[in-house]
Amino acid sequence: MNRILHFSSLWLPVVAYGGAVYYVSSLSRVGMAGAVPDYLSHPLEYAGFTVLIIRALNGGLLRPIPGTLHCRAVALALLYAISDEIHQLHVPRRNASLKDVLSDTLGAVLAVGLVEVIQRTRARRRRAPLPVILYTRERCHLCQDAREILARLAAEAPLAVSEIDVDSDPELTARFGEQVPVIVVEGAKVSKLVPREAAIRRRLFRRLSASPR
C-alpha cells in the first residue's frame, strides 16, 4: 500500500498536468491564455511539466539525479509535445506548429537546468553528513535488512551511519529491545521493527532537505 501511495504521489501530478495541457489544446479559443505570447507560454508550460516528470522518474527531487534521467525526461516531454501538436490538427481553428514543439523543448531543457541549480545549491549547503543511528542486536534478520537499506541510501546521499547493539546497555535494552531494528535520526525514530525502504527513504531525505548543513 505504501508503494502504491508513493507511486501515485509521484505520477498523479504528471498525469494531471498532462491532462490540463490536453484540455487547453482541445479548445478552439483559449481565452486569457491566448494573451501570453507562444514564445513565453510554451517554454513555461513545458518547464513545469518536465520538472514533474523528472521528479516522478527519480522518485523525488531530493535524491541525486543521474544525467541519463534528465535525457529521458526531456525525451518524454518532447514526445508529449509532438503528440499535442498532432492533437491540435483535429481541433477547429487550431493547427500544428514545429515552432511550438521547439519552444516546448526549450522549456524542457530549461527545467533540467533549474533542477540542476536546485540540486547543487542543496549539495553546497550540506557540508556534513546526516548522522543516523541503527540500533540492533545479534541474531536479528530484520537488522540485516535495515543495514542493507541504509547502505543503499548512503550511496545516494551523505549519511553517517553508526550501529549500536541494544544488549550492550541495559538502558538501551529497556528502551529499544522490543523494537529493533530501530533507526534514529537527530533524536527521532524514523523506523522500528520491520524496515520499509520507501518510508525510510522519504523520512531521511526530508530531514536532509530541512537540515541547514
C-alpha positions as CSV (number, residue, x, y, z in Angstrom):
1,M,0.0,0.0,0.0
2,N,2.8,2.5,0.9
3,R,4.5,1.8,-2.5
4,I,1.2,2.4,-4.3
5,L,0.7,5.7,-2.5
6,H,4.3,6.7,-3.1
7,F,4.0,5.9,-6.8
8,S,0.7,7.8,-7.0
9,S,2.1,10.9,-5.3
10,L,4.9,10.9,-8.0
11,W,2.9,10.3,-11.1
12,L,-0.6,11.7,-10.5
13,P,0.8,15.3,-10.8
14,V,2.3,14.4,-14.1
15,V,-1.0,12.9,-15.4
16,A,-3.0,15.9,-14.1
17,Y,-0.6,18.4,-15.7
18,G,-0.6,16.5,-19.0
19,G,-4.4,16.3,-18.8
20,A,-4.6,20.1,-18.3
21,V,-2.4,20.6,-21.4
22,Y,-4.6,18.3,-23.4
23,Y,-7.7,20.1,-22.3
24,V,-6.4,23.6,-23.2
25,S,-5.3,22.2,-26.6
26,S,-8.8,20.9,-27.2
27,L,-10.2,24.4,-27.0
28,S,-10.8,26.3,-30.2
29,R,-10.3,29.6,-28.2
30,V,-8.0,29.7,-25.2
31,G,-9.3,33.0,-23.7
32,M,-6.9,34.8,-21.4
33,A,-4.1,32.3,-22.0
34,G,-4.0,33.4,-25.6
35,A,-2.8,36.9,-24.4
36,V,0.5,35.4,-23.5
37,P,2.9,35.1,-26.5
38,D,3.6,31.5,-27.6
39,Y,7.4,32.0,-27.2
40,L,6.8,32.5,-23.4
41,S,3.8,30.3,-22.7
42,H,5.2,27.2,-24.3
43,P,8.6,27.2,-22.6
44,L,7.0,27.9,-19.2
45,E,4.3,25.3,-19.7
46,Y,6.8,22.6,-20.6
47,A,9.3,23.6,-18.0
48,G,6.8,22.9,-15.3
49,F,5.8,19.7,-17.0
50,T,9.4,18.5,-17.2
51,V,10.1,19.2,-13.6
52,L,7.2,17.0,-12.6
53,I,8.5,14.2,-15.0
54,I,12.0,14.4,-13.5
55,R,10.5,14.2,-10.0
56,A,8.4,11.1,-10.9
57,L,11.3,9.3,-12.7
58,N,13.7,10.0,-9.9
59,G,11.4,9.2,-7.0
60,G,11.5,12.8,-5.8
61,L,13.7,15.8,-6.3
62,L,15.7,15.4,-3.1
63,R,17.7,12.4,-4.3
64,P,20.7,12.8,-6.6
65,I,19.6,12.8,-10.3
66,P,21.7,11.0,-12.9
67,G,22.3,12.7,-16.2
68,T,20.6,9.9,-18.2
69,L,17.4,10.6,-16.3
70,H,17.4,14.2,-17.5
71,C,17.6,12.9,-21.1
72,R,14.7,10.6,-20.5
73,A,12.6,13.4,-19.0
74,V,13.3,15.7,-21.9
75,A,12.5,12.9,-24.4
76,L,9.2,12.2,-22.7
77,A,8.3,15.9,-22.7
78,L,9.2,16.2,-26.4
79,L,7.1,13.1,-27.3
80,Y,4.1,14.6,-25.5
81,A,4.7,18.0,-27.2
82,I,4.7,16.3,-30.6
83,S,1.5,14.3,-29.8
84,D,-0.1,17.6,-28.5
85,E,0.6,19.3,-31.8
86,I,-0.9,16.3,-33.7
87,H,-3.9,16.5,-31.5
88,Q,-4.4,20.2,-32.4
89,L,-4.7,19.3,-36.1
90,H,-8.1,17.9,-35.2
91,V,-9.3,20.9,-33.2
92,P,-11.2,23.6,-35.1
93,R,-9.2,26.9,-35.5
94,R,-6.0,25.2,-34.2
95,N,-3.0,23.9,-36.1
96,A,0.3,22.1,-35.6
97,S,3.5,24.1,-35.3
98,L,7.1,23.0,-35.4
99,K,8.0,26.3,-33.7
100,D,5.8,25.4,-30.8
101,V,7.5,22.0,-30.4
102,L,10.9,23.7,-30.4
103,S,9.6,26.2,-27.7
104,D,8.3,23.2,-25.7
105,T,11.7,21.5,-26.0
106,L,13.4,24.7,-24.8
107,G,11.2,24.7,-21.8
108,A,12.1,21.1,-21.0
109,V,15.8,21.9,-21.3
110,L,15.4,25.0,-19.0
111,A,13.7,22.7,-16.5
112,V,16.8,20.4,-16.4
113,G,18.9,23.5,-15.7
114,L,16.6,24.7,-13.0
115,V,16.6,21.3,-11.3
116,E,20.4,21.1,-11.5
117,V,20.8,24.5,-9.9
118,I,18.5,23.4,-7.0
119,Q,20.5,20.2,-6.6
120,R,23.8,21.9,-6.5
121,T,22.6,24.6,-4.1
122,R,21.4,21.9,-1.7
123,A,24.6,20.0,-2.0
124,R,26.7,23.1,-1.1
125,R,24.5,23.6,2.0
126,R,25.2,20.1,3.2
127,R,28.8,20.2,4.4
128,A,28.4,17.4,6.9
129,P,26.6,14.0,6.5
130,L,23.3,13.4,8.4
131,P,24.0,11.2,11.5
132,V,22.0,8.0,11.5
133,I,22.0,5.5,14.4
134,L,20.9,1.9,13.8
135,Y,20.0,0.0,17.0
136,T,20.4,-3.7,16.5
137,R,21.1,-7.0,18.3
138,E,22.6,-10.3,17.4
139,R,20.6,-13.0,15.5
140,C,18.2,-10.3,14.1
141,H,17.4,-10.9,10.4
142,L,15.4,-7.7,10.2
143,C,18.6,-5.8,11.4
144,Q,20.4,-7.1,8.4
145,D,17.6,-5.8,6.2
146,A,17.9,-2.4,7.8
147,R,21.7,-2.4,7.3
148,E,21.2,-3.1,3.6
149,I,18.6,-0.4,3.2
150,L,20.8,2.2,4.9
151,A,23.8,1.1,2.8
152,R,21.8,1.7,-0.4
153,L,20.6,5.1,0.8
154,A,24.2,6.1,2.0
155,A,25.3,5.5,-1.6
156,E,22.8,8.2,-2.7
157,A,23.1,10.8,0.0
158,P,25.5,12.0,2.7
159,L,24.7,9.8,5.7
160,A,26.9,8.9,8.6
161,V,25.5,5.6,9.8
162,S,26.6,4.1,13.2
163,E,25.4,0.9,14.7
164,I,24.7,0.2,18.4
165,D,23.9,-3.2,20.0
166,V,21.0,-2.6,22.4
167,D,22.1,-5.6,24.5
168,S,25.3,-3.7,25.3
169,D,23.5,-1.4,27.7
170,P,20.5,-2.3,30.0
171,E,19.0,1.1,29.4
172,L,19.1,0.6,25.7
173,T,17.7,-2.9,26.1
174,A,14.7,-1.5,28.1
175,R,14.2,1.4,25.6
176,F,14.6,-0.4,22.3
177,G,14.8,-4.1,23.0
178,E,11.3,-5.0,21.7
179,Q,11.5,-2.6,18.7
180,V,14.8,-3.5,17.0
181,P,15.9,-2.7,14.4
182,V,15.4,0.9,15.2
183,I,16.7,3.8,13.1
184,V,17.1,7.2,14.8
185,V,18.0,10.4,13.2
186,E,18.7,13.6,15.2
187,G,16.9,12.0,18.2
188,A,13.8,11.0,16.3
189,K,12.8,7.5,15.3
190,V,12.3,7.1,11.5
191,S,11.8,3.3,11.6
192,K,11.3,0.4,14.0
193,L,10.6,-3.3,13.8
194,V,10.1,-4.2,10.0
195,P,12.2,-1.7,8.0
196,R,10.3,-0.3,5.0
197,E,12.7,1.2,2.4
198,A,10.2,3.7,0.8
199,A,9.2,5.1,4.2
200,I,12.8,5.3,5.5
201,R,14.0,7.0,2.2
202,R,11.2,9.5,2.4
203,R,11.9,10.5,6.0
204,L,15.7,10.6,5.7
205,F,15.6,12.8,2.5
206,R,13.0,15.1,4.1
207,R,15.4,15.6,7.0
208,L,18.3,16.1,4.6
209,S,16.3,18.8,2.8
210,A,15.4,20.6,6.0
211,S,18.8,20.4,7.7
212,P,20.9,23.6,7.4
213,R,24.1,21.9,6.6
